[in-house]
Every structure is written in structure tokens, then in C-alpha cells.
Amino acid sequence: MNYQVNEKGYYGNYGGAYVPEMLVPNVEELRQNYLKIIYSENFQKEFNDLLRDYVGRPSPLYLAKRLSDYYKTSVYLKREDLNHTGAHKINNTIGQILLAKQLGKTRIIAETGAGQHGVATATVCALMGLECIVYMGETDIKRQSPNVARMKLLGAKVIPALCGSKTLKDATNEAIRDWINNPINTHYIIGSVVGPHPYPDMVARFQSVISAEIKKQLNEKIKRDYPDYIIACVGGGSNAAGAFYHYLDNKNVALIAVEAAGKGIDSGFSAATMVLGRPGIIHGSKTMLMQTEDGQIIEPYSISAGLDYPGVGPVHANLFDTGRAKFVTATDDEALKAAFLLCKLEGIIPALESAHALAYLDKLNAKENEVVVVNLSGRGDKDLATYIEKINSD
């Protein structure tokens, strides 16, 4: 079984490049050049130097002793929250901004939900001196105001998406419209393993630094380079794709992807694509998608602004189809409970997205001699308003 993309841009039955005619040259330019560029000696040196000296990699793999005692198993946290900008998103934006410069692009656009990808994009644009436009749903702008302020401080123009649910899906729609209108000088830095080929593969490769480090760090700590379980949250799925990447062919490792159940799977307020979705096309690729019988997208919901996406990356749709990864869900309340537990036991405030992954520890039933790695994909300062609201309501 091959879990990587094939030469036609598909992961099994999912993937491809379903784009308007105006964007075909852009997508083709990327497809024909991305591997050659990103694996060149000069690119790799600059990329790895920036990951080390600017981002702060490698991010620690931390044995959470009190959390481990609580769950009676060994729980390690991959501390992506300690990266510059506070999440895993910077790994991908560093890679894509270097690629954009190689392709001669002078203008950068991006979409963002929780704001972490927007901040990471604005950061690398400031670093490289390029124009930056970030599309963000009006709803997310209100609930993620600290990240909006950061983007503006870094010189980005933040444009609200005013249609639909005014969240991540709608921001992506607006970014694609912009790209259609500005195809020559603009590079679209997609923030997850979604979109037309080669984006899902390209983003996964940039994020694969996560699992490469996990292998090395585990070998140093437990004298083997793989855990029994890797748990990661999934919206589009870039942090999960990065954490799973180097373990896809190692069947000793159970891969667990946690989606947002919102107020409950059957509540009508959920973003659990694998439970509620079926194959469809969204934002340039064929994947699993929450949709009505006549193909209209169902608006997703999650307390977490980074997980309320109605689809999932095609790499994850294939992992679901083949059974290589187990897809589970966590509700808003379960995520909040897990976040507060980590705060109290380990002194770490997680992003609400990451809290969904942590929530599954309640249901994992791992043995005492087993090793669990949870990808702590982001820090929680952006979610303080939500946490404070919960504290005040209790």
C-alpha cells in the first residue's frame, strides 16, 4: 500500500487538481518545479538554516510526567507550540516563501482560520520583504483578534470574508478568487494539506520535519525511533500529515487523527468530516467533504477556529479509506476539559486545536509500557478569550 501521492497527483481515489482554466498555468508551474527546487542543495541549506536559527527547531519532545501518571502510560508532547509564531504553520510558510522567491513571485496571498497560518505567512513575508494579503472569515476575525493584530503589526493586509459561515472555507474561496485575478505575480501559500496538487504533497513534505525529529528524539530517549501511538488533530490536516509522514509505512505505529465533533456529531454543529462526509470536490481537490444530497457544502462548526473546515486533505481521506489511520472525534466540551487538564498538570496552555488531540487520551486506554506521542501543534494564547469565557461560566 502506497500512502504517498502518485504521479497524477492522487492519494488512492483522492487528490487531483480541479482548478479554473486561469489557474492551470500556476498549478502546472508549481507541479513541474516544486520537487526540483525544494530538494536542491541551496534550497535545503537555506530552509534548514532558517528552521534552526529563525524558527527554533528542533522543537522539544517532552515527556509529560504528570500527564503520564494521570493516564498511566508514557505521554510525550511534540512541542510545536514553542516554534516562532507559536505553531507548526511556520514550517510550511518558510518553505513556500523560499519556493515563491525561486519562482519570481512578488506578491503573497494566504487564507487563515485560527490565524496561526496568517501570522506565519505575514512573518515570512516580513522576513523576505514581500507584499502579504491574508483572507480571514469575519467570524474568525472577531474570535481570533490577537492574531489579527499580529498580522497587521507584521505588515499584512487582512481582508475579511463576508460570505457563508464567514470562516475558513470562505476565506479560502476569497483567496482562490484573488489568485484567479492575479495569476502572474502572486503565489498562494496554502496553509494545510488541501487544495490542488501539488499543494497537499508539498505542504506535507515541509511539515514532515515534525516526524523526522520525533524519530531522532525517541531514539535518544527510549532507544527506538517509533512510538506505539501518534495522536494529532485534523482540520485540513497539516500538523497530522507532518507527524504521521515518516511513520506511514511502519505498521507498529497506530496513527490517530482527531476531528472536531463540535456540539456533537448529530447536533448539526460539527466538523467531523469522516463521520458526516462523502467524496466530493472542494478547493481544487477530490476528498471527503461534508455536503448535502445535492452536493451543497454543509457549514462546519467547531469551538476551534482552525478545525471548522468542511473537508479534509486528500492524504487523510486516503488514510481513512485504507484504514491506515484511525479517525475519531472530540467535542467542544471534551477539548476544553483536556486543555484545562494540561494547564493544571503540566503548566502548558494548548491551542484549542491541539486540545482536541489531547482529549482522545481519555479514550485511548494505552498500556503502562506503551509510548504515546501527541502533536501539540500550537499554543493557546490566541484562545484565551474562549478559555476565560469558560472559566467565567463555570
C-alpha positions as CSV (number, residue, x, y, z in Angstrom):
1,M,0.0,0.0,0.0
2,N,1.4,3.4,-1.0
3,Y,0.2,6.3,1.1
4,Q,2.1,9.0,-0.8
5,V,0.8,10.9,-3.8
6,N,1.2,9.3,-7.2
7,E,2.5,10.9,-10.4
8,K,-1.1,12.0,-11.3
9,G,-1.5,13.9,-8.0
10,Y,-3.7,11.3,-6.3
11,Y,-3.7,9.6,-3.0
12,G,-5.7,6.5,-3.9
13,N,-9.0,7.9,-5.0
14,Y,-8.4,11.4,-3.7
15,G,-6.5,14.4,-4.8
16,G,-6.0,15.8,-8.3
17,A,-6.1,19.4,-9.5
18,Y,-9.6,20.7,-10.2
19,V,-8.9,24.4,-10.9
20,P,-10.3,27.1,-13.2
21,E,-8.6,27.5,-16.6
22,M,-7.0,30.7,-15.5
23,L,-5.1,28.9,-12.7
24,V,-3.8,25.9,-14.7
25,P,-0.5,27.6,-15.6
26,N,0.1,28.5,-11.9
27,V,-0.6,25.0,-10.7
28,E,1.4,23.5,-13.6
29,E,4.4,25.8,-12.8
30,L,4.4,24.5,-9.3
31,R,3.9,20.9,-10.2
32,Q,6.8,20.9,-12.7
33,N,9.2,22.7,-10.4
34,Y,8.5,22.1,-6.7
35,L,10.4,18.9,-6.2
36,K,13.4,20.1,-8.2
37,I,13.6,23.3,-6.3
38,I,12.9,22.1,-2.7
39,Y,15.5,19.3,-2.9
40,S,18.2,21.4,-4.4
41,E,21.3,21.9,-2.2
42,N,20.9,25.6,-1.9
43,F,17.2,25.5,-1.0
44,Q,17.8,22.8,1.6
45,K,20.6,24.7,3.2
46,E,18.6,27.9,3.4
47,F,15.4,26.1,4.6
48,N,17.2,24.1,7.3
49,D,19.2,27.1,8.5
50,L,16.0,29.1,8.9
51,L,14.2,26.3,10.7
52,R,17.1,26.1,13.1
53,D,18.1,29.8,13.6
54,Y,14.7,31.6,13.0
55,V,12.0,29.1,13.9
56,G,13.9,27.5,16.7
57,R,13.9,23.9,15.6
58,P,14.2,21.1,16.6
59,S,11.1,21.6,18.8
60,P,11.4,19.5,22.0
61,L,9.8,16.1,22.5
62,Y,8.7,16.4,26.1
63,L,7.8,13.6,28.5
64,A,4.8,15.0,30.3
65,K,5.3,13.1,33.6
66,R,2.2,14.3,35.5
67,L,0.0,13.7,32.5
68,S,1.6,10.3,32.0
69,D,0.9,9.4,35.6
70,Y,-2.7,10.6,35.2
71,Y,-3.2,8.3,32.1
72,K,-0.9,5.5,33.4
73,T,1.1,5.5,30.2
74,S,4.1,7.4,28.7
75,V,2.8,10.6,27.1
76,Y,5.3,12.7,25.0
77,L,4.3,16.1,23.7
78,K,5.9,17.3,20.4
79,R,6.2,20.9,21.3
80,E,5.3,22.7,18.1
81,D,3.8,25.4,20.3
82,L,7.4,26.5,21.0
83,N,8.1,27.4,17.4
84,H,8.5,31.1,16.4
85,T,4.9,32.3,15.9
86,G,3.5,29.6,18.2
87,A,2.5,26.8,15.9
88,H,3.6,24.2,13.3
89,K,2.4,26.5,10.5
90,I,5.8,28.3,10.2
91,N,7.5,25.1,8.9
92,N,5.4,25.3,5.8
93,T,5.5,29.1,5.2
94,I,9.3,29.2,5.4
95,G,9.4,26.5,2.7
96,Q,6.8,28.1,0.5
97,I,8.2,31.7,0.7
98,L,11.6,30.3,-0.4
99,L,9.9,28.5,-3.3
100,A,7.9,31.6,-4.3
101,K,11.1,33.7,-4.4
102,Q,12.7,31.0,-6.6
103,L,9.7,31.3,-9.0
104,G,10.0,35.1,-9.1
105,K,6.7,35.9,-7.3
106,T,6.4,39.3,-5.6
107,R,3.0,39.1,-4.0
108,I,1.8,36.5,-1.4
109,I,-1.7,35.6,-0.5
110,A,-3.0,33.2,2.1
111,E,-6.1,32.1,3.9
112,T,-6.4,31.5,7.6
113,G,-8.9,30.2,10.2
114,A,-7.4,30.3,13.7
115,G,-5.0,33.0,12.4
116,Q,-1.8,30.9,13.0
117,H,-1.2,30.4,9.3
118,G,-1.9,34.0,8.6
119,V,0.6,35.1,11.3
120,A,3.2,32.6,9.9
121,T,2.7,33.9,6.4
122,A,2.9,37.5,7.5
123,T,6.0,36.7,9.4
124,V,7.9,35.2,6.4
125,C,6.7,37.9,4.1
126,A,8.2,40.5,6.5
127,L,11.3,38.4,6.6
128,M,11.7,38.3,2.9
129,G,10.2,41.8,2.1
130,L,7.2,40.6,0.1
131,E,3.7,42.0,-0.1
132,C,1.2,40.0,2.0
133,I,-2.6,39.7,1.8
134,V,-4.4,37.4,4.2
135,Y,-8.1,36.4,3.8
136,M,-9.9,35.5,7.0
137,G,-13.5,34.9,7.8
138,E,-15.3,37.8,9.6
139,T,-16.4,35.3,12.3
140,D,-12.7,34.2,12.9
141,I,-11.5,37.8,12.8
142,K,-13.7,38.5,15.9
143,R,-12.8,35.4,17.8
144,Q,-9.1,35.5,17.0
145,S,-8.4,39.2,17.4
146,P,-4.9,38.8,18.9
147,N,-3.7,37.0,15.7
148,V,-5.3,39.7,13.5
149,A,-3.4,42.3,15.4
150,R,-0.1,40.3,14.9
151,M,-0.7,40.0,11.2
152,K,-1.3,43.8,10.9
153,L,1.7,44.5,13.0
154,L,3.8,42.4,10.7
155,G,2.7,44.4,7.7
156,A,0.0,42.1,6.2
157,K,-3.3,43.4,4.9
158,V,-6.2,41.3,6.4
159,I,-9.3,41.1,4.3
160,P,-12.5,39.7,5.8
161,A,-14.5,37.0,4.1
162,L,-18.1,38.1,4.4
163,C,-19.9,35.1,2.7
164,G,-21.3,31.8,4.1
165,S,-20.3,31.0,7.6
166,K,-17.5,33.6,7.4
167,T,-14.9,31.1,8.5
168,L,-12.0,29.1,6.9
169,K,-13.9,27.7,3.9
170,D,-15.0,31.2,2.9
171,A,-11.5,32.7,3.4
172,T,-10.1,30.0,1.1
173,N,-12.8,30.8,-1.5
174,E,-11.7,34.5,-1.4
175,A,-8.0,33.7,-1.7
176,I,-8.7,31.5,-4.7
177,R,-10.7,34.4,-6.4
178,D,-7.7,36.7,-5.7
179,W,-5.3,34.2,-7.3
180,I,-7.5,33.9,-10.4
181,N,-7.4,37.7,-10.7
182,N,-3.6,38.0,-10.1
183,P,-2.1,34.8,-11.7
184,I,1.2,36.2,-12.8
185,N,3.0,37.8,-9.9
186,T,1.1,36.0,-7.0
187,H,1.9,32.9,-5.0
188,Y,-0.8,31.4,-2.9
189,I,0.7,30.0,0.3
190,I,-2.0,27.3,1.2
191,G,-1.7,26.5,4.9
192,S,-2.8,22.9,5.0
193,V,-2.6,19.7,3.0
194,V,-5.6,20.8,0.9
195,G,-6.1,22.4,-2.5
196,P,-5.0,21.2,-5.9
197,H,-1.9,19.0,-6.5
198,P,0.9,19.6,-5.7
199,Y,-0.1,21.6,-2.6
200,P,-1.1,18.6,-0.4
201,D,2.2,16.8,-1.1
202,M,4.3,20.0,-0.9
203,V,2.8,21.1,2.5
204,A,3.2,17.5,3.9
205,R,6.9,17.5,2.8
206,F,7.6,20.8,4.6
207,Q,5.8,19.6,7.7
208,S,7.5,16.2,7.7
209,V,10.3,17.8,9.7
210,I,8.0,17.0,12.7
211,S,8.1,13.2,12.3
212,A,11.7,13.3,11.3
213,E,12.5,14.9,14.6
214,I,10.2,12.6,16.5
215,K,12.2,9.6,15.2
216,K,15.5,11.0,16.2
217,Q,14.3,12.2,19.6
218,L,12.6,9.0,20.5
219,N,15.7,7.0,19.6
220,E,17.6,9.2,22.0
221,K,15.0,8.8,24.8
222,I,13.8,5.2,24.6
223,K,16.3,3.6,22.2
224,R,13.8,3.0,19.4
225,D,12.6,5.5,16.8
226,Y,8.9,4.9,16.9
227,P,6.0,5.2,19.4
228,D,3.0,2.9,19.8
229,Y,0.6,5.8,19.0
230,I,0.8,9.2,17.4
231,I,-2.2,11.5,18.0
232,A,-2.9,14.7,16.1
233,C,-5.9,17.0,15.5
234,V,-7.2,17.3,12.0
235,G,-9.0,20.1,10.2
236,G,-7.3,20.3,6.8
237,G,-4.7,18.2,8.5
238,S,-1.2,19.6,8.0
239,N,0.1,19.0,11.5
240,A,-1.2,15.4,11.4
241,A,0.4,14.9,8.0
242,G,3.7,16.1,9.3
243,A,3.5,14.0,12.4
244,F,2.5,10.9,10.5
245,Y,4.7,11.3,7.5
246,H,7.8,9.1,8.3
247,Y,5.6,6.5,10.0
248,L,3.1,5.8,7.3
249,D,4.8,2.5,6.4
250,N,5.5,1.5,9.9
251,K,2.5,-0.6,11.0
252,N,3.9,-0.8,14.6
253,V,2.6,2.8,14.9
254,A,-1.1,3.5,15.3
255,L,-2.0,6.8,13.7
256,I,-4.9,8.6,15.3
257,A,-6.5,11.7,13.8
258,V,-8.9,13.6,15.9
259,E,-11.6,15.7,14.2
260,A,-13.9,18.3,15.8
261,A,-17.3,17.0,16.8
262,G,-18.4,20.4,17.9
263,K,-21.6,20.3,19.9
264,G,-22.0,16.6,18.9
265,I,-22.0,14.5,15.8
266,D,-25.7,14.6,15.3
267,S,-26.2,18.2,16.6
268,G,-25.9,20.0,13.3
269,F,-22.9,21.8,14.7
270,S,-19.9,19.7,13.9
271,A,-16.8,19.5,11.7
272,A,-16.4,15.7,11.8
273,T,-15.8,15.2,8.0
274,M,-15.0,11.4,8.2
275,V,-18.2,10.7,10.1
276,L,-20.5,13.1,8.2
277,G,-18.9,13.4,4.8
278,R,-18.7,11.7,1.5
279,P,-16.4,12.1,-1.6
280,G,-16.6,15.5,-3.3
281,I,-14.5,18.3,-4.7
282,I,-13.5,21.4,-2.7
283,H,-10.9,24.0,-3.2
284,G,-9.3,22.1,-6.1
285,S,-9.1,18.5,-4.9
286,K,-11.3,15.5,-4.6
287,T,-11.6,14.5,-1.0
288,M,-14.0,13.7,1.8
289,L,-16.5,16.5,2.2
290,M,-19.5,17.5,4.4
291,Q,-22.2,18.1,1.8
292,T,-26.0,17.8,1.2
293,E,-27.6,15.2,-1.0
294,D,-27.4,17.6,-4.0
295,G,-23.7,18.5,-3.3
296,Q,-24.0,21.7,-1.4
297,I,-21.4,22.2,1.2
298,I,-22.6,21.9,4.8
299,E,-21.3,24.7,7.0
300,P,-18.9,23.2,9.6
301,Y,-18.8,24.2,13.3
302,S,-16.1,23.9,16.0
303,I,-15.2,25.9,19.0
304,S,-11.7,25.8,17.4
305,A,-11.3,28.2,14.5
306,G,-8.6,26.0,12.9
307,L,-10.8,22.9,12.7
308,D,-14.1,24.2,11.3
309,Y,-13.3,23.1,7.7
310,P,-16.0,21.0,5.9
311,G,-13.4,18.8,4.2
312,V,-10.0,17.2,4.9
313,G,-6.8,16.9,3.0
314,P,-6.8,14.1,0.4
315,V,-3.9,12.4,2.1
316,H,-6.1,11.9,5.1
317,A,-9.1,10.8,3.0
318,N,-6.9,8.0,1.7
319,L,-5.6,7.1,5.2
320,F,-9.2,6.8,6.3
321,D,-10.2,4.7,3.2
322,T,-7.3,2.3,3.6
323,G,-7.7,2.1,7.4
324,R,-4.1,3.2,7.9
325,A,-5.2,5.9,10.3
326,K,-8.0,5.8,12.8
327,F,-10.3,8.8,12.7
328,V,-12.0,9.8,15.9
329,T,-13.8,12.9,17.3
330,A,-13.7,15.2,20.3
331,T,-16.5,17.6,21.2
332,D,-16.0,21.2,22.3
333,D,-16.5,20.2,25.9
334,E,-14.0,17.4,25.7
335,A,-11.4,19.6,24.1
336,L,-11.9,22.3,26.8
337,K,-11.6,19.7,29.6
338,A,-8.4,18.4,28.0
339,A,-7.0,21.9,27.7
340,F,-7.6,22.7,31.4
341,L,-6.1,19.4,32.4
342,L,-2.9,20.1,30.6
343,C,-2.8,23.6,32.1
344,K,-3.1,22.2,35.6
345,L,-0.9,19.1,35.3
346,E,1.9,20.5,33.1
347,G,1.8,24.3,33.1
348,I,1.2,24.3,29.3
349,I,-1.7,26.2,27.7
350,P,-2.5,24.5,24.4
351,A,-4.3,25.8,21.4
352,L,-7.9,24.6,21.2
353,E,-7.0,22.7,18.0
354,S,-4.3,20.7,19.9
355,A,-6.7,20.2,22.8
356,H,-8.8,18.0,20.6
357,A,-5.9,15.6,20.2
358,L,-5.2,15.7,23.9
359,A,-8.9,14.8,24.6
360,Y,-8.5,11.4,22.9
361,L,-6.2,10.3,25.7
362,D,-9.3,9.8,27.8
363,K,-10.4,7.1,25.4
364,L,-7.1,5.6,24.3
365,N,-6.6,3.0,27.1
366,A,-2.9,2.7,26.3
367,K,-1.0,0.2,28.4
368,E,1.6,1.2,31.0
369,N,4.5,0.1,28.9
370,E,3.3,1.9,25.7
371,V,4.5,5.2,24.3
372,V,2.1,7.9,23.1
373,V,3.2,11.0,21.2
374,V,0.7,13.8,21.0
375,N,1.5,16.6,18.5
376,L,1.0,19.8,20.4
377,S,0.5,21.8,17.2
378,G,0.0,25.2,18.8
379,R,-0.1,27.4,21.9
380,G,-3.2,28.7,23.5
381,D,-2.6,32.4,23.9
382,K,-4.8,33.0,20.8
383,D,-7.7,31.2,22.6
384,L,-7.5,32.9,25.9
385,A,-10.9,34.7,25.3
386,T,-12.6,31.3,24.9
387,Y,-10.9,29.9,27.9
388,I,-11.8,32.9,30.0
389,E,-15.4,32.7,28.9
390,K,-15.5,29.0,30.0
391,I,-13.9,29.9,33.4
392,N,-16.4,32.7,34.0
393,S,-19.4,30.4,33.0
394,D,-18.5,27.7,35.5
